[in-house]
Amino acid sequence: MLKTNIEWLKKNMGPDLKIWTQMIKEIDWGEVKRKTKLSMQRDKERVVGEFKSFMAMSPAEKMDIVMNGDIHLGWLYKKDAIAFSRREWKGLKSVGIDFTGWLKTWAGMINMVMKDPFSIALAVFEYHWFASYLGTPVAIDRSNLGRRGQLLKSDIQMWGAITHWAEWQIQTQIRADARLGGDEKLSKRVVLFDEMTMAQMMAGFPNLISMPYQMIPVFMSSELDQLALIPFIDAVEQYGLPGDACPLPVAECGCAIMDEYPILGMGFIASSMPCDGSTMASSFQDRRFGKYLPYYPLCFPVRYDDEDTIECAAADMKECIKWVEGLSGEKWDWDNYFKTMDIMNECTRIELEKWEMNSTPYPQMVGSSYELFRKWNYEMDGGLFPEGIAVQRKLRDTMYKTYEKRLPAYRGGYAKHRALIWGQPAHFYANFSNWLANSWGIYILAEMEALNYTKMLNTTDKEEAIRDLCRLYERMVMRRHTNGGHDHVLGELWRQLKAFNADIAILYQHVSCKTMAGLMGLFDDQARENNVHLIWVEHDLMDPRTISRKDMRARVSNYMVNVMHAEPVDPTLIEFDDEASW
Amino acid sequence: MKDLKHLIYFENLLDEANNELCQQAKAEGMHPIGYTCYHMPEVVLNVDNCFSVRLRAPKTGTFDIASYYMSNYTCEYCRALVERAIEGGYNFLDAIAGVDACAEMNRCMENIEILAVPDMPEKKMFVTHCDIPYKVTDYTLKHYVVQIRNRFLNVLAETYGVDTSDKALRKAVKEHNEVCDIITEIGEMRKMDNPPITGYEFHVLCLVTYCCPKAKILPYLKETLKEIKKRKPDPQPWYRARVAIVGSEIDDLDMTRMVEQAGAFIVSDRFCFGSTPGRARIELNDEEDVLTQICAHYLKTTQCPRYMSQEKIQERRDFSDYLAKEYKAEGIIYEAMKFCDFWAFERTLVSHIMNEEYGWPVLSIDRPYMARTSGQLRTRLQAFVESLEIKQIQKAAKEG
């Protein structure tokens, strides 16, 4: 590895130093001084405001703040800052949990770096997306706003599983990267697959390492840092792609154009899922990866309800398995596959229990951390990553305990409104559900992307197991709803609202998603027929320049004020500036 | 050149979906079947007493209602069809044979199914959604055949008692091939330096074969072929440059008219509603199942960018290059319907590749469904023709 490190340094040290020197020379120190002064002024105003507010409270209210923490979360945001102005005060009862979680996050990150410090240090300079991962602790804090006690602990556990998996992915990719770490032996054990495919197939190859190729540079970095993907999006649009294409495949293509994927692996499994844009991104990526990676297009039928489509799906899955066997020399291991799918089935059972609980007046597993965890657990963990099931079991134990105590899921109190999120959530605003709960008391009981395949996967019959695996893949996150006919997303919304006893649908209008856009009018028509409050919230998935976080909040606030005539739970969260933040 | 005898008649036929020949056929008891995509094998829609009508929305102005239902950033072709369906423009149809090949077209079909079909006069009217593969293998072909059989042909037989036997399919293929042979023969003439047909006229001829009952249009086509064979071109070629068009669907005559008004002769039409591969003969043998052979033809010849295997990706580029060379084009126009995801990605990438690796001058355009509304497009076409002319001058100076 050291040899590759030195090669990288020889190649890049000179030009990089020149760039850094130039950048330092170009700094306008007068402007820096002015901004620092302004920032300090804002801090001063906030501190004075918070102090006055606290002093104006009754002794009981003061005690409540000391014991249970902040109630004015809007004060945490500072204009033009990338992080919060301070940590949220979670109250004496929860501060230990919060601080321990924070320490553990940093410990995980340091542990990752220590696996190969030199290569990882070089990665910071080689890959511009890498720096976004420094925002991980802030992203966790953002997702836990308003959460307290055992539920806060659950959130931290969920994030723990996701970040540990991501750290493993990052350090493996960097160590195996021919540009940086250069561990060829490790690289030859890696099978890359499209991030819009699921991981479960690789349970049959326990000696290989499966990696969703674009997940770390593209998908996850955009969840942590709202501005992370702008260079990728701009690169493709400058290349000629119209601005109306979905930023997810666009950013994947941009990452390829800018040559920001680590070079590793024995082969790449491309996928037609979940949508047309994603299918087409494969031709851009093939142009980049095709130079050094064999490629298998794994394609599933779209009309997945028709059982006469399953044989085609199963045939392709078998071909793909054969392809991996041929490439790696490994044999598909049925025992390991069945064992892993048993774990997956247990996760599904726990998930069903959460949904059942969330349909009661006392929902517990709600919020941004849970939403992200569910997607990760279903799609990327799939029973393969040991921490996934361990956390699932802890969540189940916690939720029954907190349910018995009838605890509200957020600091602001019980749900004022019960809602579902429908449509694709904005990556650049991954904690929107928490904002809904903390600002207006709108509890998100479930989101569309969480409500996926719940049939127990066959773990005894080999033929049926392959068919079940295909059925699962066909119902991957987002594809489950947006493909295969309008009823999966349109009719399903009305059914799920009823099942969760919800009366509001927060309908994300991802402006570049053609599959959802094609049903806009029907959603409106049928919402009126079903007497449902439908709140459209536009966004552009990974590009906050089209519609900002502030604009998204305004859509909800306008509806709550003008239609619902509601009062906010936390008025400081109605108007604040976070356009520059992570 | 002297005008073609039936050109105005053909243009009039293209003025509305339910044209004179469709009305005649319907009055004779035939079943009009609407469709939009190459992946619904046209020939199976012409089985027995049915005839295919590839859906267009001629003379579309605005599509406000469709935009309400599908937003203003979905494919304009799809929205135009929804608007026309809501207006009642497809009320003459007995079925719509849809495919789930692209999400936007699928949503278009679903909107039509929910919003327009209940008001259509034919109460047995149905809309199908066949699943289409993303790559070509033996099992995807089998899948394709099952889909066409189960989702379309069986429903057609059950609903209207249509004969969908091998014999009936063979008859439909025979008639289809007759049309294809005529169009191909006329199309070949575009290879000439001074051809007896323009790209616009060819587009008109091609479109009527997609939008009219085959049996009804055949006599006119035969007569037109004879006429073109004898047609005397002007002493000097009328065009300033020869171009091939590659891209998404073009059913708008104003688009081809605009290209040729800019001085570019369209020598090759590799777009949906074009002749390559849409007017290629279907060769049948006596051994294999007929429907399988038909489906194999469509699967092998399709040039849709949704096919994501490496050999298909390469084949599309090579085929465009082949057509441009074969028809002596000087440049290629890569076009995509606004908001079409498949062609937006394909056009962007391949327009670079065709220029940088194959050496073709390329114009890459994003266009509206109705080209007449775009002055910017006209300017870009004119500039492209001028750039090709400059290349001609530079080439001549170098050679001579």
Interface residues (C-beta under 8 A of the other chain):
Chain A: V236 Y239 G240 L241 P242 D244 A245 C246 P249 C253 A270 S272 C275 D276 G277 T279 M280 A281 S282 S283 F284 D286 R287 G290 Y295 P297 C299 P301 V302 R303 D306 D308 T309 E311 C312 A315 D316 E319 T482 N483 G484 G485 H486 Q509 V511 S512 K514 T515 A517 G518 L519 M520 G521 L522
Chain B: Y68 Y69 M70 S71 Y73 T74 C75 C78 D100 C102 A103 E104 N106 R107 C108 E110 N111 I114 H129 C130 D131 I132 P133 Y134 K135 T137 Y139 T140 K142 H143 V146 Q147 N150 R151 P305 R306 M308 S309 Q310 I313 K338 F339 D341 F342 A344 F345 E346 R347 T348 L349 S351 H352 S364 D366
